[in-house]
């Protein structure tokens, strides 16, 4: 039985290292958006290159995050966590030193691999290390501090971009890793569960990542209209079909198809795809709109986006408690609709936009919608499967959200008619942004309809979320295996 007490010095070290590690990956999922205009200008990159700067990271992270959790169970969670931290830092150093956009995109893909190794391990280390009496409080502190990091991340990123330069957005990860990794090695106990997994589903992970990569390439390069785009699209669909076939025929698949026999689990993942596709597209374009069109600095744009994360951090736990009382159907229906209203309010943001009257109302409405839906979504995912598979269900849902954001960043500029050089022209980008926001809102409405038609009351005694506070805007909380002491609370 794990016996680390939160009040002990070792307990504080465990908490510190897991917060530092998870914050590295969480921040890079959002902060980079604020740096995109400066990256494009310094590296002479077109819009497609900026899309790849975001998507290369999300591609490997989404494709490998389930495999990363399995590696931790088999070979030791601390060991894989430390490998992930060091890998992430090395890739971040390469990002910061990249001489051109091609190297930057490749380094971002390597960063995503590091993120897939360290992200599942952060919460798993807490659950495996702390005494059962302290575990809930430790998880609460971990998620709370992580939320604070997510909230200040865009602000810090904007300050770095306007000050020492965008490269420091990546280079800052190196000293963090130099603190995090030695603490983990010295103070975090090793844990694992090698009996839980048979052979690793490397083929499934590779096919899933390949399908996402080919589809993403086809969407980003579609304006070129070349035969290569058509070949990539067809090959991407083929890789997706092959992924499903492999998962159906493996004895120990990464994503067991039978988990989708739960209609509620399938339904809530469809809602997740709609919701996080809209969020991914929105936060990619909003950071650009504020800088390219409204004339904000990188610091101003980063600070402008703080309300959404702050609201989630402050009120997500209360939203989860409310959903426990009234059921998930209403929050998962109302939340996306409120978010859609916030995105439509962003149509007020144009040249010379005033923050208090034009930007802030939209972000407050969007944040309230996110508060309403994120905690109930996580609870529904966990409650729709057997408690023994709750960790797997959360991992699939987290990967689905990231994949949805990946596809949205690739597809939304295409659907909005955004040209390769659009971000260099305030008028061209503003026109495309005004076409994109109704698309995002429409996807959210679809998610609300799916939730209203399909989501039902959770069964009694189902697994409850341990991460009660959450600050990430690009993915739902990644829950671990949990503890028996929290079941049925």
Order of alpha helices (4+ residues) and beta strands (2+ residues): alpha-alpha-alpha-alpha-alpha-alpha-alpha-alpha-alpha-alpha-alpha-alpha-alpha-alpha-alpha-alpha
